[in-house]
Amino acid sequence: MSAGARFDAFGVGVTAMMMMVAGRIAAATTWTEKFIPYNGGDDSSFGDFGPYGLTDPLRQHLHFLQTPSSEDQPSPVFFWSHQNGGDAIDVDSSSLEIIANSSYSVISWESVSLVKSPEDMEVCWSDFDLVWEWFHANAERLNLDPNAVVIGGRSRGSACSWPMAH
């Protein structure tokens, strides 16, 4: 369950979300599917962890945790982007459990592992555009709600997610 309040901040409409643990408990809090390429590529070459450089095509993957949802109610989605030096698969298990038990599915996406320059940041932003396209192309098939999205990140991940969140 979630509760939201809409207000204006810095001239932009914002919906503040507070997630509360729902009565429904997710069966598992491990990834439903790992190393999904969001660039349309083949996933057979994935399996090694980063760090991923600016031109490394293996950087363009995501991990997906699907929470149980009914056929008539698609799952809201929480997008996560990790901190500098982290990896998309390393979402804290207690955080995954809280999010999943709040009925949110999770998409944790990878890009350039260490953002050190404006060029690295531009690549992260372009990669998130590809993740967003992948999400919209697969939302119906995966029973995800494209109108109920929370975008977050830590440090580098916040910067990589910022344009999409706005």
Rosetta blueprint (number, residue, H / E / L):
1 M L
2 S E
3 A E
4 G E
5 A E
6 R E
7 F E
8 D E
9 A E
10 F L
11 G L
12 V E
13 G E
14 V E
15 T E
16 A E
17 M E
18 M E
19 M E
20 M L
21 V L
22 A L
23 G L
24 R L
25 I L
26 A L
27 A L
28 A L
29 T L
30 T L
31 W L
32 T L
33 E E
34 K E
35 F E
36 I E
37 P E
38 Y L
39 N L
40 G L
41 G L
42 D L
43 D H
44 S H
45 S H
46 F L
47 G L
48 D L
49 F L
50 G L
51 P L
52 Y L
53 G L
54 L L
55 T L
56 D L
57 P H
58 L H
59 R H
60 Q L
61 H E
62 L E
63 H E
64 F E
65 L E
66 Q L
67 T L
68 P L
69 S L
70 S L
71 E L
72 D L
73 Q L
74 P L
75 S E
76 P E
77 V E
78 F E
79 F E
80 W E
81 S E
82 H L
83 Q L
84 N L
85 G L
86 G L
87 D L
88 A L
89 I L
90 D L
91 V L
92 D L
93 S H
94 S H
95 S H
96 L H
97 E H
98 I H
99 I H
100 A H
101 N H
102 S L
103 S L
104 Y L
105 S E
106 V E
107 I E
108 S E
109 W E
110 E L
111 S L
112 V L
113 S L
114 L L
115 V L
116 K L
117 S L
118 P H
119 E H
120 D H
121 M H
122 E H
123 V H
124 C H
125 W H
126 S H
127 D H
128 F H
129 D H
130 L H
131 V H
132 W H
133 E H
134 W H
135 F H
136 H H
137 A H
138 N H
139 A L
140 E L
141 R L
142 L L
143 N L
144 L E
145 D E
146 P E
147 N E
148 A E
149 V E
150 V E
151 I E
152 G E
153 G E
154 R L
155 S L
156 R H
157 G H
158 S H
159 A H
160 C H
161 S H
162 W H
163 P H
164 M H
165 A H
166 H L
